[in-house]
Amino acid sequence: MHARLRVLLLLCCISGLIITSCSAKGDPNQMKINSNQELSESERKAALKEIESERIQAMNTMGLHILQQMGAKGKADGNNLLISPYSITAAIGMAYNGSVGETRREMAEVMGWSGLEMEQVNAFQAALQQLLTHPGKGIEVGIANSMWVKDGIPVVEAYQTAVQQTYEAEIRTLNGQPAQAKEEINQWVKQHTEGMIPNLMQEPPAKEALMILVNAIAFDGNWMYEFDPEYTTDEEFKLANGKELSVRMMHQTKQFQYLENEDWQAVRLPYGDGQMHLLVVLPREGRTLDEIQQQLLDDPKRLDRGSEYSLVELSLPRFRAEYGMNLKETLQQMGMEMAFDPYAANFTEMISPGPNLQTYIGQVVHRAVMEVSEQGTVAAASTLLGMAAGSAPPTDPVRMEVNRPFMVAVVDKSTGAWLFAGNVNQPEEIPSR
């Protein structure tokens, strides 16, 4: 009897996806930073037509679900959490192109793609990538995708074409030596995240690994209004366990888009010419991030209603946040189960089926890094802002002192997409370079 090979798909999200086979018995290109040539108004409108708000909301909600679940698991350690909802979506999207039947249905359900043809999903992904990589002055966004394949693997031609056309993916040869494969992939990721993620793969891929799909995103945004370093001071940040941590606290008073209620305060700090912004959500004293995120899951548009420009006296820590995790269990809990089943998963539109071949997802590995300073934000995983004119600023500014755990998201204004999202429980100092 022939041994049946199980081809393992391992999603690694800066992002990436690894495919492995096992017995049933037991010189990289530079990342394309956003083009200096801006999209024309007609090009931008054409791309926006392909992006339905429901798809964006589904992507952001998926990110919230992951943050909430990972937060519950790590509640005791109080570590920072950081993900890229966009990067995870792109990596899963590449795998989704090869899925069939019930495997595809479950993936679509979790990702918010139910009822869409594959061509619609790919048009959405391609349009979103085009818009995100042309964010306007003062912002750089680099997105790169690659497919690493061992020699001789029967990749379906239509699948390879779709991945290249939709994601502009590089096709690369996967080294047969696991240690060398790890080194080459980590070098590619390092280069495509501007050096911020040098070691995505902590361990070499299994010797049986046949394919790896990788998506990398890097973000570098300058504030529209920089914080003056002269006003940055040492202050106390109260941790969730009641202890205090000394942090470098930045200060400025400006008109920002602002929203508050009895449970939280939220402010949007624009980058560049306003095409993207950092959303900061601060729970009121006595409230937790988990409670706030559950409110947002129950009512996803809550952050968008009633927001207005206010004079805000803002105190915000300088910080660095980094987090890496395996998302397999979280995605299974969200309903993506069959894709991980070595006997039931169906990815026959990715790898040509054979009598001794079965393809499934084995892991989902994600790592993201963010640094926020007086000049702006640098982050990696592997429409002008109209200042309201007319009414004079209020005499007394709204005070928002971010001196306890808070949530952040890097948001694209035109689409509402969250490039990055995280919980900052314990601000880390930015290392000197």
C-alpha positions, 0 to 999 in steps of 0.5 A: 500500500502506498503511503498517502502524503499530507501536504501541510499549508503553514500560514506565516503572517508578517504573513506566510503560508507553508506547505508540508508533506508527511507520511500517513504512517505516523538574491531577494528583490527589494520591497516595492514601497509605494510609488512616487507617482500618485494614483489619478482620481479616476484610478482611485475611484475605480479601485474604490468601486471594487471595495465594499464596506462590508468586506473591510468591516469583516477584515477589521472585525476578524482582527478584533476577534483575534485581539480579544481571544489572544488577550484572554489567553495572555491576560496574566502576563500583560504583554502587548498584542499586535497584529496586521488584519490586512496581512492576515487577510492577504495570506489567507486570501492566497490560500483561499484561491486554492480551496474547494468545497466545504473548505472554501465555504468555512474560510469564506465564512470566517473572512467575510467572503460568503456569497462572493465569486473568487473573481470578486474576492481577488478584485477586492484584494488587488484594489485594496493593495493598490490603494494602500500602496499609494497613501499620499505624501508623508506615508510609505507603505510597502506590500510584498508577496511571494510563493516559495515552491520546491522543485517538482511540486505540481502547482496548478497553473491557474492558481499560480497565475491568480496569485501572481496577478492578484498579489503580484507575488514573486515565485521563488524556489524553496531550498531543500535544506530546512536550515537554508530555507529558513535563512532565505525566507527570514532574509526576504522577510527582513528586507521586505519589512525594512529590517523590523522583523529579522526572524519570522521563522524561529525554527526551520520548516519541516524537511517535508515542506513543499511550499511557503506563501508569504505576505509582508507589509511595512508602514512608515508614517510621519505625523501631520502634526509632530510632537515636540520632543522638548515636551516629552517627559518621564511619567508613570503608566499604570499597568493592568495589575496595578503596578506602575511603569515609567515611560516617555510621555509625549504631549501636544494640544491640537484639534483632532477627530475625537469621540468619547462616551462613558466607557472610553475616549478615542482620538485619530492622529493623522499621518502625512496629508491625512490619508491614514491615521492612528486610532487610539482608544483609551478605556475609562478608569475601571474599564478594560480593553476586553470590555471595549473590544466586545462593545466594538464587536457588538456594534462595529460602527460605534467608533464612526458615529458622532466623531467630531473635531475637538481641541484635545490636550493629548498625552501619549507614550512613546512606545514599541510593541512586538508580538508573534503568535500561532493563529491556528487555534484562534482561527479554528475557534472562529470556524475555520476548521476543515482547512486544518484537517489533514484528512478532510481539507480540500486545496486541489485547486492549489496542488494538483490532486494525486492518489498519494497527496492531501493538502491542509493548513498546519499552522498560522504564524504571525508577527508584527512590530510597531514603533510610535515616536514624536515624528510618527509611526514605523510598523511592519507585519510581515482624500485629504483630512478636512480640518473643520472650519467655521466654529472656533476651538473650545476654550477648554480642551478635552484632556486625554491622558493615555497612562493605562492600557490602550488600543491602537489601529493604523487606519486607511481613511478612504477604505477604513481598513486596519493595516495594524491593530493592537493592545498596548498593555506595557509600552516598551522603550524604542531602542536607539539605532 
